[in-house]
């Protein structure tokens, strides 16, 4: 089993509502999330939000494709789980916390099992590189995207 994961956090100079709008607009995520190259809605909920998407990510050695189900957990969280794709499993979550004074703490979690085949290709220093790109920088990427909008 080749596991990869972790979390990152940042404080964003913007109100929770503005940050939530960025996080929940999952189809725009490739515009500000490094390595994520495509996100296309396959299903939408009654409110028009994407709930099932085809995602593509550049994993340096190959493109990883996944079908991901999103769950909008109230006003302060968004979680997702891979339903099928190149990875054995992938789960993630954004949590938002209103700090007052138009500031929001964002926390990002990701847990991925690369599986046997990808685990043979993606290992050692490459796993650390991918973790840096797909986990360690995520909260700061969101911070930059929201604050520059």
Residue pairs with C-beta under 8 A, 6 or more apart in sequence:
1 88
1 113
1 115
1 116
1 119
2 113
2 114
2 115
2 116
2 118
2 119
2 122
2 123
2 127
3 111
3 112
3 113
3 114
4 110
4 111
4 112
4 114
4 127
4 130
4 131
4 134
4 135
5 109
5 110
5 111
5 112
5 131
5 135
6 109
6 110
6 131
6 135
6 136
7 107
7 108
7 109
7 110
7 135
8 107
8 108
8 135
8 136
8 137
8 138
8 139
8 140
9 105
9 106
9 107
9 108
9 139
10 105
10 106
10 139
10 140
10 142
10 143
11 99
11 103
11 104
11 105
11 106
11 143
12 19
12 103
12 104
12 105
12 106
12 142
12 143
12 146
12 147
13 102
13 103
13 147
14 102
14 103
14 104
14 146
14 147
15 98
15 102
15 104
16 75
16 76
16 96
16 97
16 98
16 104
18 104
18 146
18 149
19 96
19 104
19 106
19 142
19 146
20 75
20 76
20 96
22 28
22 32
22 142
22 145
22 146
22 149
23 78
23 94
23 96
23 106
23 142
24 49
24 72
24 78
26 39
26 41
26 49
26 50
26 53
26 70
26 78
27 39
27 40
27 41
27 50
27 53
28 39
29 36
29 39
30 36
30 37
30 38
30 39
31 145
32 141
32 142
32 144
32 145
33 138
33 141
34 133
34 134
34 137
34 141
35 57
35 58
35 59
35 130
35 133
35 134
36 55
36 56
36 57
37 56
37 57
37 58
37 63
38 54
38 55
38 56
39 50
39 53
39 54
39 55
39 56
40 53
40 54
41 50
41 52
41 53
42 52
42 53
42 54
42 67
43 50
43 51
43 52
44 50
44 51
45 51
45 72
49 70
49 72
50 70
51 69
51 70
51 71
51 72
52 67
52 68
52 69
52 70
52 83
53 67
53 68
53 70
54 65
54 66
54 67
55 65
55 66
55 67
55 68
55 85
56 63
56 64
56 65
56 66
57 63
57 64
57 66
57 134
58 64
59 118
59 122
59 130
60 122
60 126
60 129
60 130
61 121
61 122
61 126
62 121
64 85
64 86
64 87
64 118
65 85
65 86
66 82
66 84
66 85
66 86
66 87
66 90
67 82
67 83
67 84
67 85
68 80
68 81
68 82
68 83
68 85
68 90
69 80
69 81
69 83
70 78
70 79
70 80
71 78
71 79
71 80
71 81
72 78
73 79
75 96
76 95
76 96
76 97
76 98
77 93
77 94
77 95
77 96
78 93
78 94
79 91
79 92
79 93
79 94
80 90
80 91
80 92
80 93
81 89
81 90
81 91
82 89
82 90
82 91
86 115
86 118
87 112
87 113
87 114
87 115
87 118
88 113
88 114
88 115
88 116
88 118
89 111
89 112
89 113
90 110
90 111
90 112
90 113
91 110
91 111
92 108
92 109
92 110
92 111
93 108
93 109
94 106
94 107
94 108
94 142
95 106
95 107
95 109
96 104
96 105
96 106
96 107
97 104
97 105
97 106
97 107
98 104
99 105
106 139
106 142
106 143
107 139
108 135
108 138
108 139
108 142
110 134
110 135
110 138
112 134
114 122
122 130
